[in-house]
Amino acid sequence: MDFTPTEEQRAAGDLAAEIFGDLSTPERLAALGTATDTDLWKALCAAGLPGAVAETGLLGLVLMLEEQGRTTAQVPFAASCAYGLLGVGAHGSDAQRARLLPGLKDGTEVATGAFARGGARPVTADGAAGSGRARLIGTVPVVPWLCEATVLLVPDGQRRLWLVRTDEPGVGVVPVATTAPWSAGRLTLEGAAAEPLGGPHPPGRAHDDVLAVARTAFAGLQAGVCAGALARAVAHTTVREQFGRPLATHQAVQLRAAEAYMDTEAIRVTAYEAAWRRDAGLEHATHALTAAWWASEAGKRVVHTGQHLHGGIGADLDHPVHRHFLWGRQLDAHLGAGAALLEELGALLTKESQA
């Protein structure tokens, strides 16, 4: 395995770091409140970064999402690229790719995935056996970036993927307040028209691939969130003094920071491995689950440490480190509880060993 980025992947990551660093500042984020940063999204699309995912692959996307996570920039980069550019690009029909990919690259289309979690009842598809089109019925309690999305990938109970326009009759979108500002929403489908996501692979394989891609992408985002939280904690403890010397010189602080660093690196390397394997055409579902588990479990620890090392300042809702705490907890909730991910991973490994 060689996770060394290609020249194109490194250039995309560097450009993303520059744009996010210049435009997603604490002052700008404070002014935005919970709104999506539409100007930043336009700048990213004008620079060609969403479109570059087609060339840089999932590993290139993970590198760019790390930079977003460092600044907690409020744009639908992960969702639109994972579910849209990579999902539709890999499994859509020729007509679907021609219709959707140009808009997903220039930002006029935003995609997300309505994958139910936590035991929610799956969406049902009525009439799928006839023309191939269907009417979807069901509710997905929380969908990330739903309020910004124009196109959805919706799985049904048989793990078939359906494309749904958010402006279709029968599609209900209600904003949902989550831990972090994701423009999340509650999706209600009441006979909404849908078309199957076409492609050369069986429906279940497309479902599993898209889900693994999304898990890997959001794990990469969590790696950046954690790295940003840790960088802020290091900067704070280096200058903040207690008992006449900087906090960073105290052994307990050093140990907490070292553990957070190791957790962050574990999130990063597992996300890199899952992304690299997917780009190489290798099995990656178990590796995506591993990355998701680290992002969920270790991510919680890191953002708590980042806030804790700031002392009382970390509890200030307006302090930048608090955003990392909120984003880390929201990504943990989105990826799923660690125990549930381990259970799914164990079932998958057992299935593979039996096969």
N, C-alpha and C positions, 0 to 999 in steps of 0.2 A: 504494500500500500504506500502510495506517495501522495500526501496531501499538499504538496507544494503547488501554489496557484500558478496557472499559466499566465503569460504576459497579459492576455485579455482579461482574465479574472482579476489580476492584481490592479490593472488600470481601472476597471469598473469599481473595485473596492475603494481605491484612492479617490476617485472622482466622487463617489458617494460620501466618503468621509469629509471631503471639502464642502460639498453642498449642504450636508446636514450640519456640519460645524458652523458654517456661515449663517444659515437661515433658521435653524432650530435652536435658538438661544433661550436661556431661562426667562429673559424679559419678554421675548416673543410668545413663548408658551404661556406665560402668565396672562398676557393680553388675550390670547385665544380662548382661555377657559377650557371648555369641553368641545369646542368646535374643531372640525377638520381643518388642517392647514392647506387650503386650496392653492395658495400661491406657491408653497413648497412643492406640492404635488405637480403643479404645472412646470416648475423648474426642473424637477426630476425627469418628467416626461420629455421636456424640451432637450434635455441633455442625453436622451435616449437610453436611460438606465433600465426602465421596465423592458423595453424592447431588446436590450442587450442580453436578457436572460436566455433568449433563444440560442445565443452563441456561447454564453458563459456557463450554461447549465445550472443545476441545482447548487453546486458548490459555489459558483459565482454569486448566485442569489443569497446564499447564506453569508458570504463575505459582506455583501451590501447591507443585509439586514442587521448584522453586527453593528455597523455604523449607525443605523437608525436607532438601535437599542441604546447605544451610548448616550444619545441625546433625547430619547423618548419622543421622537418626532411623531406628530399626529397625522399620519398618512396611511392609506390602505395598501401599502407596498407588499407586505407578506401575503395577504389574502388574495389580492388581484393577480399576483404573479403565480402563486402556488396553485390556486384553483382555476385561474384563467389561462395565463400564457403557457404554463407547463401542463396543466390538466387538459385543456382543450387542444393544445398543441400536440400532445402525445396521443390522445384518444378520440379527438373529434374527427368528423368526416371532412373530406376536402371542402365541401360547401360550408360547413360550420367554421372551419379554420379561415376560409376566405372572408367570411362574413364578420367574424369576431376578433381575430388576431390584430388587424390593423388598429381598431379602436382601443384594444387593450394595450397596445404598444404606445399609442399617443395620449392615452389617459381619458379619451372621450367615453370609453367603456370601463367600468369597474366591476370585477367579479368577486364573488365570495362563495363559500360552501356552507350549506345548511345541513351539517352532519350532527344529528341528535346525539347527546351524551347523557350519562347518568340514568340509564334505564327509561328514557323517554320513549313513548310509543312511536314506531317508525311511520313515515309517510306512506300512504297507499296510493297505487296508481290504478285508475279505473279506465278500462278500454284499451289497454296496451296491446292486446292480442290482435287487434284489427289492423289499422293502418300503420301501427308503430308509434303513433302519437297517443297521448294519454291526458287524463284530467287528474291532477294530484289533490289529495285530501289529507290534511294533517296539520300539526303545529310543531314548530321547533322553538323552544323557549328563548334561547339566546343564540344569535348568529352574529359573529364579529363583522363589523363594517357594513351591516345590512342597510343602514340608512343612507349609505353612499353608493350602494351597489346598483348596477343596471341589469346585471345578469347573474343568475344563481346556478350552482350545481347542487342538485337535490337528490340524495339516494332514497330509494324506497326499501321496503322490508326484504326484498330479494336481492339487495345490493346492486340494483341497476341505477345508473346515473341519468338524471334528466336535466335538461336545460330549460330554465324558466326566466322570462323577462319580469322584472319587478313592476313594470307598468301594465302588466296583463290584468284583465278582470279576474277577480277571485284571489288576487295576491294581496294580503294585508300585512302592512309593516307598521309596527308600533315601537318607538324608541324605548330602550331598556337602560336603566342606570346600572352600570357595572362599576367595579372597583377602579378601573382606569378608563379614560376616555377613548373608547373604541368605535364610537358611532354604532354601537350594537343595537340590535332590535329583536323583537319577537315576530316570528314569521308565521302567518296563518294562511293556509292554502285551502280554498273552498272551491274545488273544481277548476283550478287554474290550468290553463293549457300548457303542455310541456312536450318537448321532443327529446327522444333518446340521444344520449351522447354517443355518436357513432365512432367506429374504429375497428381495427383488425383483431382486437383481443376480446375474449369473453367478458361479459359485463362485470362479473365478480373481480376479475383481474384489474380492470380499470378502476373500480371502486377502491381496491386495496392500494393500488399505486398512488392514486390521488390523495388518499388519506395519509399514506406514508410520506409523500412529498410535503403535505401541509404540516405534519408533525415535525419533520426535519426543519422546515422553514421557520416555524415558530420557536423551535429549540435554538436555532441560530439567532433569532431576535432576542431570546432570553439570555444568551451568552453575552450579547452586547449590553443589555440592561444591567446584568450583574457586573460586567467590566466597568461600566460607568459608575455604578454605585460604589464599587471598591475604589476606583480612582478618586472619587470625591472623599471617601473616608480616609484614604492615605493623605490627601492634601490637607484635610482638616486636622488629623492627628499629628501631622508634622509641625504645624504652627501653633496649635492649641496647647497651652501649658497647664500642668497640674503638679502641685508640690514642687514647683520651681524648675520643672523640666518638661519637654514636649511629651504629649501622650504617647507618641509613637515609640518612645524609648522604654515604655513599660512592657514587661514580658507578656502580661495577659493580653494587651492590645496587639502585640506582635503575633501571638498565637491565633487570636481570632482572625486577624487579617490574613495570616498564612493559610488557615483552613478555608477561608472564603476564596482565596486565590486558587487553591487546589480544586475546590468545587467548580469555580468558573472555568478552569481549564478542562475539567471532566465534561462539562456541558459542551464546550467548544469542540473538543476532539471527537466526541461521539456524534455530534452534528456533522462535523467534517466527514467522518467515516461513512455515515449514512448517505450523505450527499454524493460523495465520491463513488460509492458503490452504485447508486442509482445512475449517475452519469456514465459509468462504465458498463451498464447493462447487467449488473450482478444483482443477486437477491438482496433486498434492502429493507424488507418489512420489519424483521426482527431488530435490525440496527436502528431504524426509525423509532421503534418502541423504546429501545434502550436510551436513545437521545431524549425522547420525550420524558422518560422516567427521571433522568438526571436533571433535565430542565425544570421539572415539576418539584422534585424533592430537594435537590441542591439549590435550585433557584430561590426557594423560600428561605433557606438558611442564609444565603448570601445577602439578599436584600434586607433581611432582619439584622444581619451583622452590620451592613452599611449604615442603617438607621441607628443602631445601638451605639456604634463608635462615634456618632455625632452627639451623643448625650441628649440633653434637653432640646437642642436645636433640631435634632432629627424628628422630633414630634411636631415641629412647626409645619403646618399644612402648606405654607408658602415656600418652604425651603426646597431647592432642587432635588435633594436626596430623597425627599418624600415621594416625588414622582416615580423614582426608581422602585421604591417600596411598593407603591400601588400597582405599577406595571408588572413587577415580579409576581405579585399575588394574583393579578388577573391572568397572566400567562399560565400560572400554575392551575388556576381554575379551568382555563380553556383547554389545556392539554389533558386534564383529568387527574384524579387522585392517584398518587403513587401506587397504592395497593391495587387499584383497578388496572393500572397499566401493567403491573407485574403479573397479575392474574391472566391478562390477555397475552402477555409475552410467554408465560408458561404454557398456556394452551397452544400457542402457535408453535413453540419448540417441540411440544409433545406430538403435535400433528405432523411436523416435519420428520421427526425421528421414526414415527410409525410408517410414514410414506417411504 
